[in-house]
Amino acid sequence: MIKIKNLSKNFGDVEAVSDVSFEVSEPQMIGIIGRSGAGKSTLLRMINRLVDASDGDVFYQNENVTKYTGSKKRKWQSDCAMIFQQFNLVPRLDVLTNVILGRLNEQSTLRSILAFFSKVERDEALSILDRFGIIETALQRAETLSGGQQQRVAICRAIMQKPKMLLADEPIASLDPLNAQIVMDSLQRIHREENISILCNLHTLDTAKRYCDRIIGMREGKVIFDDHPQKLNKKKAKEIYGAEELSEFESLVTSTRLG
């Protein structure tokens, strides 16, 4: 489905991502883990074409999406939907409009500015909001919602795009534990029900182990682990996070064994 080949990104003298390669041949829930600055966000942004790669390629169904421009690039960014840590909603617009804006690439600029949406689009957006348990917020301004609710709205907007895959960049980093669980449950549900791959940047090992069927570990821009979560042992965790994060991993192993 998607093939990342020797992907690199330089910002001046800093190499944020270095020669990253991996393939996703079937729908998977993939957790990308690593410390801040490991290159996780830059990697997702290159895949989505929000940032151009310095070197390397991204192939989807044997087409090189790093070469796309204009309408083909916009179509790819719709097919490869992105969810951000800070939600990226329009605060003063109501929830329903924010969700329908997931179809922005399919609408004329004037039509979008005037918020002129069809009944079919409204009904579909309401159905998605209902599916994720927040239909009662449809007419509220996005800025009035809690962080967890806003992230679920962002997920609904991504689903409105009818994506072929989904990228989530630290989607729970600013949420409390309960809302983080609700958001991760929602992403896992999308993966299973829509049968699409989700690449999700995560800080914590426990979340990656609980929700993902594949983990990619990054350090200093390089992939140093790519395997099933059960293969992520203490030695490899130390390589990814460093000694200061090892206690978290040991606690996770202990709790898993007790459970």
Secondary structure, DSSP 8 states (H G I E B T S, - for coil): -EEEEEEEEEETTEEEEEEEEEEE-S--EEEEE--TTSSHHHHHHHHHTSS--SEEEEEETTEEGGG--HHHHHHHHHHEEEE-TT----TTSBHHHHHHGGGGGGS-HHHHHTT---HHHHHHHHHHHHHTT-GGGTTSBGGGS-HHHHHHHHHHHHHHT--SEEEEESTTTTS-HHHHHHHHHHHHHHHHHHT-EEEEEES-HHHHHHH-SEEEEEETTEEEEEE-GGG--HHHHHHHH-GGGHHHHHHHHHHHHH-
